[in-house]
Amino acid sequence: MNNTLKKITPFLILSIACIIYAIVIVIKERDLSWGIFAVVGLIVIGILLFGIDFGLKKWLKKYKKIFLTELALVLLLVVIYGYKFNRTKTLIIPAEFDKSYVTIIYGVENSKDLSKSTLTWNKKIEIPKSGILLTSSDFNENLRETEIKMDSGIYLGSDETEKGFVRMAESEFQSNGQNYKFRTWKLQDGFCCMYTSDEVQEFKAELKIEFEKIKASR
């Protein structure tokens, strides 16, 4: 293999890409403001990758070993990052959904299990017309990211609709001597979304009443 090609490795490519991107940001942005931290971060990462690449070339010597080792490390980092930050639950609501809130109440006996595990990356969850889903799943069985879409396929917060959403503060209420934890997302047209602590408390009181009605009707 050509000696020049042997110098090209995944870490070297990423190192150069980081530095070039940092330069592009400096050129395009007239007022960097907080962007200066991104520029400095990219340059530091670029230098660090270059140093690791240099060390691996000195240590492993053979190009094939260097390339495969760096490729494996890159893939491992991508998987770890994706697992930590990109695991997503998609809440599916009816197209004519007229509620302002979507709520999942956890730890409810004789309710549907959401069937999530440590290996679950994406999960679709159908929300009833009431906007309140009861589940027997544990509160801690949660995927980090949340998307909400109508059953027509349109995602809230996208260019296809004026509707947006925000996750409200997690909370809990007590019913019949048992605590129930819940997560709520507020839906809103136009500029989205704001809520107050008073709104959270008011909603929690209303949610408890609705919860007890749903349980009584089952």
Secondary structure, DSSP 8 states (H G I E B T S, - for coil): --HHHHT--HHHHHHHHHHHHHHHHHHH-S--TTHHHHHHHHHHHHHHHHHHHHHHHHHH-SHHHHHHHHHHHHHHHHHHHHHHH--EEEEEE-TT---SEEEEE-S-TTSB-----TT--EEEEE--TTSEEEB-S-TT---SEEEEEETTS-BTTSTT-SEEEEE---EEEEETTEEEEEEEEEEEESS-----HHHHHHHHHHHHHHHHHHHHH-
